[in-house]
């Protein structure tokens, strides 16, 4: 028997697989046993009702998809009265994903969702497709430190910070979030991109730019996970392009303690369960008694020698 449990700070998950925010609903219980997931991550909750960005909001790419949803939702009160009780009817820990455009309201949001049914607060400080000034704090070290510090002061709940791949130095931002009191990091949100309709000459996305997700971004986010694992001591949750068991293994080898899955659920709504089953079988086949032993187990090569060899004269 493989021990599939992992610890993210003080929170124990029965396995390292959970949905990414915005790619999960309790309605998925119609097609899979969501009690088998490591955790349940809510769609991002804002204080006020949000309509979201103009359509079209999603377009297919060769290596995934591009979207600009714009965090639509019915607001905090609706979440507390209707959605949170639905999540609480299931067994896995609940990760409440929250966002705001100001430090003050971010802290207030954290206080408002610090309820017995909420096990973790995940700060979405990295949505790339909100309106200008819309809360993408994770692009900058100082902004990240300030916002995480304010939320840390406002709640005793375990606090995860969801970072942006669009930051110039994500490892520096990760270290700032750790110093500010984050208990774990989610790496990462989507990569900002553009797709153009060659018939109309207009962007395929109503908002213009959109966030890219899917298998095409996995090596990029994998590199970021590995970089950040060298810069911080707190757990990392890898998120980006996972569509099969081996993708989870890769993320864990690179330094992740757990993963979040988004794009794949749109392709295969029950796919997370297949990945959990596959991960257990993979560990059995490879002789791992604990899935947690995969974290950080990558055998590092010496790329500097490759660069030196490439620069050496021929002959």
C-alpha positions as CSV (number, residue, x, y, z in Angstrom):
1,X,0.0,0.0,0.0
2,X,1.3,3.4,-0.9
3,X,0.9,6.3,1.6
4,X,-0.7,8.9,-0.7
5,X,-1.0,11.6,1.9
6,X,1.0,14.8,1.8
7,X,1.3,17.7,4.2
8,X,1.1,21.3,3.1
9,X,2.2,23.1,6.2
10,X,-0.3,22.2,8.9
11,X,-2.8,20.8,6.5
12,X,-2.8,17.1,5.6
13,X,-4.3,16.1,2.2
14,X,-5.2,12.4,1.5
15,X,-3.4,12.7,-1.8
16,X,-1.5,15.5,-3.7
17,X,-4.1,16.1,-6.4
18,X,-6.6,18.9,-6.3
19,X,-8.5,21.2,-8.7
20,X,-7.2,24.6,-9.6
21,X,-9.4,27.6,-8.8
22,X,-11.9,28.4,-11.6
23,X,-11.7,24.8,-13.0
24,X,-13.9,23.1,-10.4
25,X,-17.5,23.0,-9.2
26,X,-19.4,20.7,-6.8
27,X,-21.5,19.8,-9.9
28,X,-18.6,17.5,-10.9
29,X,-19.9,15.1,-8.3
30,X,-22.2,14.0,-11.1
31,X,-19.3,12.4,-12.9
32,X,-16.8,11.5,-10.2
33,X,-16.4,10.9,-6.5
34,X,-15.0,14.3,-5.4
35,X,-14.4,13.0,-1.9
36,X,-11.3,11.3,-3.4
37,X,-9.6,14.6,-4.2
38,X,-6.8,16.0,-2.0
39,X,-8.7,19.2,-1.4
40,X,-11.6,21.3,-2.9
41,X,-10.5,24.7,-4.3
42,X,-13.2,27.2,-4.8
43,X,-13.6,29.6,-7.7
44,X,-12.1,32.9,-6.9
45,X,-14.4,34.9,-4.6
46,X,-14.6,38.7,-4.8
47,X,-16.6,40.9,-2.4
48,X,-18.9,42.3,-5.0
49,X,-20.8,40.7,-7.8
50,X,-18.6,40.5,-11.0
51,X,-19.9,40.1,-14.5
52,X,-16.5,39.2,-15.9
53,X,-14.8,40.0,-19.2
54,X,-16.5,40.5,-22.5
55,X,-16.9,37.4,-24.8
56,X,-15.5,35.5,-26.4
57,X,-13.7,34.3,-23.3
58,X,-12.0,31.1,-24.4
59,X,-10.1,30.0,-27.5
60,X,-8.3,26.8,-28.3
61,X,-4.5,26.7,-28.9
62,X,-2.3,24.0,-30.3
63,X,-0.9,23.4,-26.8
64,X,-3.8,24.2,-24.6
65,X,-6.2,27.2,-24.5
66,X,-6.3,30.9,-23.9
67,X,-8.9,32.5,-21.7
68,X,-10.0,35.8,-20.2
69,X,-12.9,34.9,-17.9
70,X,-12.4,38.0,-15.7
71,X,-13.3,36.3,-12.4
72,X,-17.1,36.5,-12.7
73,X,-19.1,35.6,-9.5
74,X,-22.0,36.4,-7.3
75,X,-20.0,37.9,-4.5
76,X,-18.9,37.1,-1.0
77,X,-22.3,36.9,0.6
78,X,-23.6,34.5,-2.0
79,X,-20.5,32.4,-1.5
80,X,-20.9,32.3,2.3
81,X,-24.6,31.5,2.2
82,X,-24.8,29.1,-0.7
83,X,-21.5,27.8,-2.1
84,X,-19.6,27.2,1.1
85,X,-22.3,24.9,2.6
86,X,-22.2,22.9,-0.7
87,X,-18.4,22.5,-0.4
88,X,-18.7,21.6,3.3
89,X,-20.9,18.7,2.5
90,X,-17.9,16.8,1.1
91,X,-14.9,15.4,3.0
92,X,-11.8,17.0,1.5
93,X,-10.4,20.2,3.0
94,X,-11.8,23.4,1.6
95,X,-9.4,26.0,0.1
96,X,-11.2,29.3,-0.3
97,X,-9.6,31.3,-3.1
98,X,-10.1,35.0,-2.6
99,X,-9.1,38.2,-4.4
100,X,-9.4,42.0,-4.2
101,X,-8.0,45.1,-5.7
102,X,-6.8,46.7,-2.4
103,X,-4.8,45.6,0.5
104,X,-7.4,46.7,3.0
105,X,-10.2,44.7,1.4
106,X,-8.0,41.7,0.8
107,X,-7.4,41.6,4.6
108,X,-11.1,42.1,5.2
109,X,-12.0,39.3,2.8
110,X,-9.6,37.0,4.6
111,X,-11.3,37.8,8.0
112,X,-14.7,37.2,6.4
113,X,-13.9,33.8,5.1
114,X,-12.0,32.6,8.2
115,X,-14.9,30.3,9.2
116,X,-14.8,26.8,10.6
117,X,-15.7,25.2,7.3
118,X,-12.7,26.9,5.5
119,X,-9.5,25.0,6.0
120,X,-7.2,27.1,3.9
121,X,-7.2,30.6,2.3
122,X,-5.6,30.9,-1.1
123,X,-4.8,34.4,-2.2
124,X,-5.3,35.0,-5.9
125,X,-2.8,37.9,-6.3
126,X,-1.9,36.9,-9.8
127,X,-4.9,36.9,-12.2
128,X,-3.4,38.3,-15.5
129,X,-6.7,39.3,-17.1
130,X,-8.4,41.6,-14.7
131,X,-8.9,45.2,-15.6
132,X,-5.9,47.6,-15.1
133,X,-5.0,47.9,-11.5
134,X,-7.0,44.8,-10.9
135,X,-5.1,43.0,-8.2
136,X,-2.1,41.4,-9.9
137,X,0.1,42.1,-6.9
138,X,2.4,39.1,-7.6
139,X,4.3,40.9,-10.4
140,X,6.4,42.7,-7.9
141,X,8.4,41.7,-4.8
142,X,7.3,44.6,-2.7
143,X,3.7,44.5,-3.6
144,X,3.6,40.8,-2.8
145,X,5.2,41.3,0.6
146,X,2.8,44.0,1.5
147,X,-0.4,42.2,0.4
148,X,0.6,38.9,2.0
149,X,1.6,40.6,5.2
150,X,-1.7,42.4,5.5
151,X,-3.7,39.2,4.9
152,X,-1.4,37.2,7.3
153,X,-2.3,39.7,10.1
154,X,-6.0,39.3,9.4
155,X,-6.3,35.5,9.7
156,X,-5.0,32.5,11.6
157,X,-6.0,30.2,8.7
158,X,-3.3,28.5,6.7
159,X,-2.4,30.9,3.9
160,X,-1.4,30.0,0.3
161,X,-0.3,32.6,-2.1
162,X,-0.9,32.0,-5.8
163,X,1.9,33.6,-7.8
164,X,2.2,34.9,-11.3
165,X,4.4,33.4,-14.1
166,X,4.5,36.8,-15.6
167,X,6.8,38.2,-12.9
168,X,10.3,38.9,-14.0
169,X,11.9,37.0,-11.1
170,X,9.3,34.6,-9.6
171,X,11.8,33.2,-7.1
172,X,12.3,36.6,-5.6
173,X,8.6,37.1,-5.4
174,X,8.2,33.7,-3.8
175,X,10.8,34.6,-1.2
176,X,8.9,37.8,-0.4
177,X,5.6,35.8,0.1
178,X,7.4,33.5,2.4
179,X,8.9,36.3,4.5
180,X,5.4,37.9,4.7
181,X,4.0,34.8,6.3
182,X,2.6,32.6,3.5
183,X,2.4,28.9,4.5
184,X,2.6,27.6,0.9
185,X,2.8,28.9,-2.6
186,X,0.8,27.9,-5.7
187,X,2.9,28.2,-8.8
188,X,1.4,29.4,-10.9
189,X,-1.4,31.3,-12.6
190,X,-1.7,31.5,-16.4
191,X,0.8,33.0,-18.7
192,X,-0.5,36.2,-20.5
193,X,-0.7,35.8,-24.2
194,X,-2.4,36.8,-27.5
195,X,-4.2,34.8,-30.3
196,X,-5.4,36.7,-33.4
197,X,-8.2,35.7,-35.7
198,X,-6.6,35.8,-39.2
199,X,-10.1,36.3,-40.8
200,X,-11.1,39.3,-38.8
201,X,-7.7,40.6,-37.8
202,X,-9.1,40.9,-34.2
203,X,-8.0,39.1,-31.1
204,X,-9.7,35.8,-30.5
205,X,-10.4,36.9,-26.9
206,X,-12.9,39.7,-26.3
207,X,-10.5,41.2,-23.7
208,X,-7.6,41.2,-26.1
209,X,-5.0,39.4,-24.1
210,X,-5.7,36.1,-22.2
211,X,-4.2,33.6,-19.9
212,X,-2.6,30.6,-21.5
213,X,-3.0,27.2,-19.9
214,X,-2.4,23.6,-21.0
215,X,0.4,21.2,-21.8
216,X,2.4,23.8,-23.7
217,X,3.2,25.8,-20.6
218,X,4.2,22.9,-18.4
219,X,8.0,23.0,-18.9
220,X,8.0,26.7,-18.2
221,X,6.0,26.4,-14.9
222,X,8.1,23.3,-14.0
223,X,11.2,25.4,-14.2
224,X,9.6,28.0,-12.0
225,X,8.6,25.4,-9.4
226,X,12.2,24.1,-9.3
227,X,13.6,27.7,-9.0
228,X,11.3,28.6,-6.2
229,X,11.9,25.3,-4.4
230,X,15.5,26.5,-4.1
231,X,14.5,29.9,-2.8
232,X,11.9,29.0,-0.1
233,X,11.4,26.4,2.6
234,X,7.6,26.4,2.6
235,X,5.7,23.9,0.4
236,X,5.0,24.6,-3.3
237,X,1.9,23.5,-5.2
238,X,2.6,23.0,-8.9
239,X,-0.1,24.1,-11.3
240,X,0.2,24.2,-15.1
241,X,-0.4,21.8,-18.0
242,X,-1.0,18.6,-16.1
243,X,-2.8,16.0,-18.2
244,X,-1.4,12.7,-17.1
245,X,0.2,10.9,-14.1
246,X,3.7,11.5,-15.2
247,X,3.1,15.2,-15.2
248,X,2.3,15.1,-11.5
249,X,5.5,13.0,-10.9
250,X,7.6,15.6,-12.7
251,X,6.2,18.5,-10.7
252,X,6.9,16.6,-7.5
253,X,10.4,15.7,-8.5
254,X,11.0,19.4,-9.3
255,X,10.0,20.3,-5.8
256,X,6.2,20.5,-5.5
257,X,4.5,18.9,-2.6
258,X,1.1,18.8,-4.4
259,X,-0.5,19.9,-7.6
260,X,-3.5,21.6,-8.9
261,X,-5.2,20.7,-12.2
262,X,-7.3,23.1,-14.3
263,X,-7.1,22.7,-18.1
264,X,-7.4,18.9,-18.0
265,X,-10.8,19.0,-16.3
266,X,-12.2,20.9,-19.3
267,X,-11.0,18.0,-21.5
268,X,-11.9,15.2,-19.1
269,X,-14.2,16.2,-16.2
270,X,-13.4,13.0,-14.2
271,X,-9.7,13.0,-15.2
272,X,-8.4,13.9,-11.8
273,X,-9.5,10.6,-10.4
274,X,-7.7,8.7,-13.1
275,X,-4.5,10.7,-12.3
276,X,-4.8,9.8,-8.6
277,X,-5.2,6.1,-9.4
278,X,-2.4,6.3,-11.9
279,X,-0.1,8.0,-9.4
280,X,-0.6,5.3,-6.8
281,X,0.1,2.6,-9.4
282,X,3.2,4.5,-10.5
283,X,4.5,4.6,-7.0
284,X,3.8,0.9,-6.5
285,X,5.6,0.1,-9.7
286,X,8.7,2.2,-8.8
287,X,8.8,1.1,-5.2
288,X,7.8,4.3,-3.5
289,X,6.1,3.6,-0.2
290,X,5.2,7.3,0.2
291,X,4.2,9.6,-2.5
292,X,5.6,12.5,-0.5
293,X,9.1,11.0,-1.0
294,X,8.9,12.2,-4.6
295,X,9.1,15.9,-3.6
296,X,12.4,17.4,-4.6
297,X,13.9,14.0,-5.7
298,X,15.1,15.2,-9.1
299,X,18.7,14.2,-9.7
300,X,20.3,17.5,-10.7
301,X,22.6,17.5,-13.6
302,X,25.3,20.1,-14.1
303,X,24.1,22.4,-16.9
304,X,27.0,24.7,-16.5
305,X,29.3,22.0,-17.9
306,X,27.1,21.8,-21.0
307,X,27.4,25.6,-21.5
308,X,31.2,25.4,-21.0
309,X,31.4,22.6,-23.5
310,X,29.4,24.6,-26.1
311,X,31.7,27.6,-25.6
312,X,34.9,25.6,-25.9
313,X,36.9,25.8,-29.2
314,X,36.5,23.0,-31.7
315,X,39.6,20.8,-32.3
